[in-house]
Amino acid sequence: MINTLSRTTIISLILAFACAIAALPLKLAAQQMKPLQLEGCFDERRFCIVLSESNRGTGQQNRTYRIGIKRHLNLPVAVTLYSSELGRMAHANAFLSDDSTIELGETSSPSRFWSNMRVKWTVGDINASHNNNYSYAPPLQPLENYPVVQGVNGSFSHFGASKYALDFGAKKGTPILAARGGIVIDTKSSGRKGGPTPEFAKYANYIAILHSDGTTGEYYHLMHNGVAVARGQRIQVGQLIGYTGNTGFSSVPHLHFGVYVAKYHGRYESVPFKMKTVNVDIE
């Protein structure tokens, strides 16, 4: 009886062990398999990076995927995509001026692409040509109550990309009026911090308005929740758009105003402009 029982037990154990071994690769494969990511979106779906299977590869091991980019917000934006999958240059530029998909390259490994990719973008028209004859209205009125505390080539922060900009001193909560009409292309109102060093820049609240010539009028350092307009909204000159504050790279409450052209690599460049009744050299 003991020998018979032992033999039966041994056979059962062997069968159970064999089944467990046979099932182990399937279990491990199921654990390791992840859904294939084909889309990655940015800035509240302003634009998305999309992978689509190419017909060039045959078989599971030879599949390739086209890397495309498509906007989902009807506003222009200049994007630079960085990835080791993009060849020697390791980056590709795309100006999203319509809703078509722009192909940027290919990858044979979506997981590798997503693990090392990154993007930088700037709202506005990469081909903008500023209308130098346009005269901007003062964004704070009456203007005599709001002195220019930093002008063109200001040593504190008006150099390089922000060379042509004006800072108007104004207490927190002062109404801001649109200096030129257009479409609101970007906003931020969640920032709460401000300080006199560049590391505070990421906390700045702002409004960017796209003008008819492709440039953007940008209003910075607004108070927390100080934006009174929304992306995509059409604005008339003189319309209330927000309220001044002291957020971001800012040492005192004020309004920073400048006119900018979008560049690739997340960059931008200010341009000279004319403003009614401002007695400073801004050209």
Buried (B, 14 or more C-beta within 10 A) or exposed (E): EEEEEEEEEEEEEEEEEEEEEEEEEEEEEEEEEEEEEBEBEBBEEBBBBBBEEEEEBEEEEEBBBBBBBBBBBEBBBBBBBBBEBBEEEEBBBBBBBEEEBBEBBBBBEBEEBBEEBEBBBBBBBBEBEBBEEBEBBBBBBEBEEBEBBBBBEBEEBBEEBBBBBBBBBBEBEBBBBBBBBBBBBBBBBEBEBBBEEEEBBEBBBBBBBBBEBBBBBBBBBBBBBBBBBEBEBEBEEBBEBBBBBBBBBBBBBBBBBBBBBBBBEEBBBBBEBEBEEBEEEBE
